[in-house]
Amino acid sequence: MSKVTKTLFSDTEVEICEGSDKDNYIMAIESSCDETACAIVKNGREVIANVVASQIDIHKEYGGVIPEIAAREHLNSINPVIEEALLQSGLKAKDITAFAGTTGPGLVGCLLVGLNAAKTLALVHDKPFIGVNHLKAHICANYIDTDLKPPYIALLISGGHTQIIEVTSHKNINIIGETIDDAVGEAFDKVARLLGLPYPGGVKLDKMAQNGNSNAFSFPISKVDGYDFSFSGLKTAALREIKKLEGTDFSKEDFCASFQSCIAQTLLKKVKLALEEYPYKQIVLAGGVAANSEIRKVFLNLQNEGYNVFIPQLKYCTDNASMVASCAYFFEDVLDNINVEVFSRFKH
């Protein structure tokens, strides 16, 4: 893998090359939602610094992320996280090969804070700038501290996306299946809210499920053709069950465990279907929902069937800048144009 980009003022060519004698240090900034993050990653795989300023406590009282508040908090946090990343790494700005920032998808006001900070650093220090797609970055969380290389099948599961992706190279990505309604993260959060669990709901649901019986309740696995998903029916079934149980002393732990198991089995069923057609032995999980304990367990069990399963460390599942830096290093279709704009929704 080798790609050439240029510095912004002197127009000097900079080669970013895997296996080169010269180490590449990429500093990335991520601010797509409610975490302000800055990281420095060496050669796409070794994290030299990883700083995340979370806003969970701020948004908890609202039951979700308020975009205007999130953007303001990013402005307050952006300079301290950059300074802390440089301090952790022991590097100076002159040692950085390139600066990267998330272009989207995400909350526009939030994205602008991080992206403009990355552009400014590149301009001030006359280094290349690289714009990174947030979803591709989630996939690249699996390159950190591993030897993963394409080709592979990736399952991207987050609050806004559920996709099965064929990755044949660092340039060629093909979405072969996705949700036709709710994303898996939305399903978790909505049912958690119905159960009265505090924000962030998906995390709380997972914790409760670990003390429950996954066979206590029966939930339907959607029958959608091909590799696509649907979670609206499951969400509706959960709502009906909760209404039916109102006023009774039912076990929320059992409910959470059963609901979570249904989602895990739905995801596994579709990925195994894809593996029947696509001849790959590597499976990659990515996105915030990849932190879910039941989903991690059922996919790791595929190792017993001869597959190599890659799942990021928990700290790299949720939004972070290390995955953005890794993506800027590995993926060849990232944008090295200082005029790149942010976008709110996924672009195929």
C-alpha positions as CSV (number, residue, x, y, z in Angstrom):
1,M,0.0,0.0,0.0
2,S,1.4,3.4,-1.0
3,K,-0.2,6.7,-1.6
4,V,1.1,10.2,-2.2
5,T,-0.4,13.4,-0.9
6,K,0.9,17.0,-0.7
7,T,1.6,19.6,1.9
8,L,-0.7,22.6,1.7
9,F,1.6,25.5,1.1
10,S,4.9,24.2,-0.2
11,D,3.2,21.5,-2.3
12,T,5.8,19.0,-1.2
13,E,4.9,15.4,-2.0
14,V,4.5,13.2,1.0
15,E,4.4,9.4,0.6
16,I,2.3,7.4,3.1
17,C,3.6,3.8,2.6
18,E,3.1,0.6,4.5
19,G,6.4,-1.2,5.1
20,S,8.5,1.9,4.4
21,D,11.7,2.6,6.3
22,K,10.2,5.9,7.4
23,D,7.5,5.9,10.1
24,N,4.3,7.8,9.4
25,Y,2.6,9.6,12.3
26,I,-0.9,10.7,11.6
27,M,-2.8,13.0,14.0
28,A,-6.5,12.8,13.7
29,I,-9.5,14.6,15.2
30,E,-13.0,13.2,15.7
31,S,-16.0,15.2,16.7
32,S,-19.0,13.7,14.9
33,C,-21.3,13.4,17.9
34,D,-20.7,13.7,21.6
35,E,-17.0,12.9,22.0
36,T,-14.1,15.3,21.3
37,A,-11.2,13.1,20.4
38,C,-7.6,13.5,19.2
39,A,-5.1,10.7,18.6
40,I,-1.7,10.1,17.0
41,V,-1.2,6.7,15.4
42,K,2.1,5.3,14.0
43,N,1.9,3.5,10.7
44,G,-1.8,2.9,11.0
45,R,-1.6,0.3,13.8
46,E,0.3,1.6,16.8
47,V,-1.5,4.2,19.0
48,I,0.9,6.7,20.4
49,A,-1.7,8.9,22.0
50,N,-5.5,8.6,22.4
51,V,-7.5,11.3,24.1
52,V,-11.3,11.4,24.4
53,A,-13.4,14.0,26.2
54,S,-16.8,12.5,26.6
55,Q,-20.1,14.4,27.0
56,I,-22.2,11.5,28.3
57,D,-22.7,13.2,31.7
58,I,-23.8,16.4,30.0
59,H,-26.4,14.8,27.8
60,K,-27.7,12.3,30.3
61,E,-30.3,14.7,31.8
62,Y,-31.8,15.1,28.3
63,G,-32.0,11.4,27.5
64,G,-30.0,11.9,24.3
65,V,-27.5,14.2,22.5
66,I,-28.6,17.8,22.0
67,P,-26.6,19.0,18.9
68,E,-26.2,22.6,19.9
69,I,-24.9,21.7,23.3
70,A,-22.6,19.1,21.8
71,A,-21.1,21.5,19.4
72,R,-20.5,24.1,22.1
73,E,-18.8,21.4,24.3
74,H,-16.5,20.5,21.3
75,L,-15.4,24.1,21.1
76,N,-14.5,24.0,24.8
77,S,-12.6,20.7,24.6
78,I,-10.9,20.8,21.2
79,N,-7.7,22.6,22.2
80,P,-7.1,20.7,25.4
81,V,-7.5,17.3,23.8
82,I,-5.0,18.3,21.0
83,E,-2.5,19.5,23.6
84,E,-2.9,16.4,25.7
85,A,-2.4,14.1,22.6
86,L,0.9,15.8,21.8
87,L,1.9,15.6,25.4
88,Q,1.1,11.9,25.6
89,S,3.0,11.1,22.4
90,G,6.1,13.2,23.2
91,L,6.0,14.4,19.6
92,K,6.0,17.9,18.2
93,A,3.7,19.1,15.4
94,K,6.7,19.1,13.0
95,D,7.0,15.3,13.6
96,I,3.5,14.7,12.3
97,T,3.2,13.3,8.8
98,A,-0.3,14.4,8.1
99,F,-3.4,15.7,9.9
100,A,-6.8,14.1,9.5
101,G,-10.4,14.9,10.4
102,T,-13.8,13.3,10.2
103,T,-15.9,14.7,7.4
104,G,-19.1,12.7,8.2
105,P,-21.6,11.3,8.7
106,G,-22.5,13.0,11.9
107,L,-23.9,16.2,13.4
108,V,-22.9,19.0,11.2
109,G,-22.2,21.6,13.9
110,C,-20.1,19.1,15.8
111,L,-18.2,17.9,12.7
112,L,-17.2,21.4,11.7
113,V,-15.3,21.9,15.0
114,G,-13.0,18.9,14.6
115,L,-12.6,19.2,10.8
116,N,-11.7,22.9,10.9
117,A,-9.2,22.2,13.7
118,A,-7.5,19.5,11.6
119,K,-7.4,21.8,8.6
120,T,-6.0,24.6,10.6
121,L,-3.2,22.4,12.0
122,A,-2.3,21.2,8.5
123,L,-2.2,24.8,7.2
124,V,-0.2,26.2,10.1
125,H,2.4,23.4,10.0
126,D,2.4,23.0,6.2
127,K,1.4,19.3,6.3
128,P,-1.0,17.2,4.2
129,F,-4.7,17.2,5.3
130,I,-6.8,14.1,5.0
131,G,-10.6,14.0,5.3
132,V,-12.0,10.7,6.6
133,N,-15.4,9.0,6.4
134,H,-16.5,8.2,9.9
135,L,-18.0,4.8,9.0
136,K,-14.9,3.6,7.2
137,A,-12.9,4.8,10.2
138,H,-14.9,2.4,12.4
139,I,-13.8,-0.5,10.3
140,C,-10.2,0.6,10.6
141,A,-10.5,0.3,14.4
142,N,-9.7,-3.3,13.7
143,Y,-6.3,-2.5,12.2
144,I,-5.1,-1.2,15.6
145,D,-2.7,-3.7,17.3
146,T,-3.6,-6.4,14.7
147,D,-2.3,-7.7,11.4
148,L,-5.6,-7.5,9.6
149,K,-5.5,-7.1,5.9
150,P,-8.2,-7.3,3.2
151,P,-10.2,-9.1,1.9
152,Y,-12.8,-9.6,4.6
153,I,-16.5,-9.3,5.4
154,A,-17.3,-6.4,7.8
155,L,-20.4,-6.0,10.0
156,L,-20.8,-2.3,10.8
157,I,-23.3,-1.8,13.7
158,S,-23.9,1.6,15.2
159,G,-26.6,4.0,16.4
160,G,-27.4,5.1,12.9
161,H,-26.1,2.3,10.6
162,T,-26.3,-1.5,10.2
163,Q,-24.4,-2.8,7.2
164,I,-22.7,-5.9,5.9
165,I,-19.7,-4.7,3.8
166,E,-17.4,-6.6,1.5
167,V,-13.8,-5.1,1.7
168,T,-11.7,-6.4,-1.1
169,S,-8.9,-3.9,-0.7
170,H,-8.1,-0.6,0.9
171,K,-9.7,1.1,-2.0
172,N,-12.7,-1.2,-2.9
173,I,-15.6,-1.4,-0.5
174,N,-19.0,-2.8,-1.4
175,I,-22.1,-2.6,0.8
176,I,-24.0,-5.9,0.2
177,G,-26.6,-5.5,2.9
178,E,-28.1,-2.8,5.2
179,T,-31.1,-2.0,7.4
180,I,-34.2,-1.0,5.7
181,D,-35.5,0.9,8.7
182,D,-34.0,1.2,12.2
183,A,-30.4,0.6,12.8
184,V,-29.5,-1.9,15.5
185,G,-28.2,0.8,17.9
186,E,-31.6,2.6,17.5
187,A,-33.4,-0.6,18.4
188,F,-31.3,-1.0,21.6
189,D,-31.8,2.6,22.6
190,K,-35.5,2.8,22.0
191,V,-36.3,-0.4,23.9
192,A,-34.0,0.7,26.7
193,R,-36.1,3.9,26.9
194,L,-39.3,1.9,27.0
195,L,-37.9,0.0,29.9
196,G,-37.1,3.2,31.7
197,L,-33.3,2.7,31.5
198,P,-31.1,5.8,31.7
199,Y,-29.0,7.2,28.8
200,P,-27.0,5.7,27.2
201,G,-29.7,3.1,26.9
202,G,-27.9,0.5,24.8
203,V,-25.1,0.2,27.3
204,K,-27.4,0.0,30.3
205,L,-29.5,-2.7,28.5
206,D,-26.4,-4.8,27.9
207,K,-25.4,-4.6,31.6
208,M,-28.8,-5.7,32.7
209,A,-28.9,-8.5,30.2
210,Q,-25.8,-10.1,31.6
211,N,-27.8,-11.1,34.7
212,G,-30.8,-12.3,32.8
213,N,-32.2,-15.5,31.1
214,S,-32.1,-15.1,27.3
215,N,-34.8,-17.8,26.9
216,A,-37.3,-16.1,29.2
217,F,-39.0,-14.1,26.4
218,S,-39.5,-14.9,22.7
219,F,-38.9,-12.2,20.1
220,P,-39.3,-12.6,16.3
221,I,-36.3,-12.6,13.9
222,S,-37.2,-10.5,10.9
223,K,-37.6,-12.3,7.5
224,V,-36.0,-9.9,5.1
225,D,-34.6,-11.1,1.8
226,G,-30.9,-11.2,1.1
227,Y,-28.5,-9.6,3.4
228,D,-30.7,-6.7,4.5
229,F,-32.0,-6.1,8.0
230,S,-35.2,-4.8,9.6
231,F,-35.5,-4.0,13.3
232,S,-38.8,-2.1,13.3
233,G,-40.9,-5.3,13.8
234,L,-38.7,-6.4,16.7
235,K,-39.0,-3.0,18.3
236,T,-42.8,-3.1,18.0
237,A,-42.9,-6.6,19.4
238,A,-40.9,-5.4,22.4
239,L,-43.3,-2.5,22.9
240,R,-46.3,-4.8,22.9
241,E,-44.7,-7.1,25.4
242,I,-43.8,-4.2,27.7
243,K,-47.4,-2.9,27.6
244,K,-48.7,-6.4,28.3
245,L,-46.4,-6.6,31.3
246,E,-47.3,-3.2,32.8
247,G,-48.2,-3.5,36.4
248,T,-46.5,-6.8,36.8
249,D,-43.2,-7.6,38.5
250,F,-41.5,-8.9,35.5
251,S,-37.7,-9.3,35.2
252,K,-36.1,-6.6,33.2
253,E,-32.9,-8.5,33.3
254,D,-34.6,-11.5,31.5
255,F,-36.3,-9.1,29.1
256,C,-33.0,-7.4,28.2
257,A,-31.2,-10.7,27.8
258,S,-33.9,-12.1,25.5
259,F,-34.1,-9.0,23.4
260,Q,-30.3,-8.8,23.1
261,S,-30.0,-12.4,22.2
262,C,-32.5,-12.0,19.4
263,I,-30.6,-9.1,17.9
264,A,-27.3,-11.0,18.1
265,Q,-28.8,-14.0,16.4
266,T,-30.3,-11.8,13.7
267,L,-26.9,-10.3,12.9
268,L,-25.2,-13.6,13.0
269,K,-27.7,-15.2,10.7
270,K,-27.3,-12.6,8.0
271,V,-23.5,-12.6,8.2
272,K,-23.4,-16.4,7.9
273,L,-25.6,-16.1,4.9
274,A,-23.2,-13.7,3.3
275,L,-20.3,-16.0,4.1
276,E,-22.0,-18.8,2.0
277,E,-21.6,-16.6,-1.1
278,Y,-18.4,-14.6,-0.4
279,P,-15.4,-16.9,0.1
280,Y,-13.7,-15.0,2.9
281,K,-12.4,-16.4,6.2
282,Q,-12.0,-13.1,7.9
283,I,-14.9,-11.4,9.7
284,V,-14.7,-7.9,11.1
285,L,-17.1,-6.2,13.6
286,A,-17.1,-2.4,13.8
287,G,-19.1,0.5,15.3
288,G,-20.3,1.4,18.7
289,V,-22.6,-1.6,19.0
290,A,-19.7,-3.9,18.5
291,A,-19.1,-3.3,22.2
292,N,-22.2,-5.3,23.1
293,S,-21.2,-8.4,25.1
294,E,-23.6,-10.8,23.5
295,I,-22.8,-9.8,20.0
296,R,-19.1,-10.1,20.7
297,K,-19.6,-13.6,22.1
298,V,-21.7,-15.1,19.3
299,F,-19.3,-13.8,16.6
300,L,-16.2,-14.9,18.4
301,N,-17.7,-18.4,18.4
302,L,-17.2,-18.4,14.7
303,Q,-13.6,-19.0,15.3
304,N,-14.6,-22.5,16.1
305,E,-15.8,-22.8,12.5
306,G,-12.4,-21.8,11.1
307,Y,-13.0,-18.0,10.7
308,N,-10.6,-15.3,11.9
309,V,-12.8,-12.8,13.8
310,F,-11.6,-9.3,14.5
311,I,-13.4,-7.1,17.0
312,P,-11.9,-3.8,18.3
313,Q,-10.9,-3.3,21.9
314,L,-13.8,-1.7,23.7
315,K,-12.2,1.7,23.8
316,Y,-11.9,1.7,20.0
317,C,-15.6,0.6,19.4
318,T,-17.1,3.9,20.4
319,D,-16.2,7.2,18.6
320,N,-12.4,7.9,18.9
321,A,-9.7,9.5,16.8
322,S,-7.4,6.5,16.6
323,M,-9.6,4.8,14.1
324,V,-9.7,8.0,12.1
325,A,-5.9,8.2,12.0
326,S,-5.7,4.5,11.0
327,C,-8.2,5.1,8.2
328,A,-6.3,8.1,6.9
329,Y,-3.2,5.8,6.7
330,F,-4.7,2.7,5.1
331,F,-7.7,3.7,2.9
332,E,-6.8,5.0,-0.5
333,D,-10.1,6.8,-1.2
334,V,-9.8,9.3,1.6
335,L,-9.9,13.0,0.6
336,D,-6.7,15.1,0.7
337,N,-8.5,18.3,-0.4
338,I,-8.6,21.2,2.1
339,N,-11.9,22.3,0.6
340,V,-13.7,19.1,1.6
341,E,-17.0,19.8,3.4
342,V,-18.8,17.9,6.2
343,F,-21.9,15.8,5.5
344,S,-24.6,14.5,7.9
345,R,-25.7,11.3,6.1
346,F,-23.8,8.4,4.7
347,K,-22.6,8.7,1.1
348,H,-22.3,5.5,-0.8
